[in-house]
């Protein structure tokens, strides 16, 4: 069975009551990039971006941000 890589950034932002704009400020990543990731329209995820997001949100378990789902 094929798996799909899923970024759970929307949930992470909601649980912290943070806006995409605030995360952009905290991480140094453009707000449009954050928006693309949240909407799932970004087809390529830069590992540096993922690292900056995790650091800004103080994520200690990467599974909070990413998951695999069946296609």
Buried (B, 14 or more C-beta within 10 A) or exposed (E): EEEEEEBBBEEBBEEEEBEBEBBBEBBEBEBEBBBBBBEEEBEEBEEEBBEBBBEBBEBEEEEBBBBEEEE
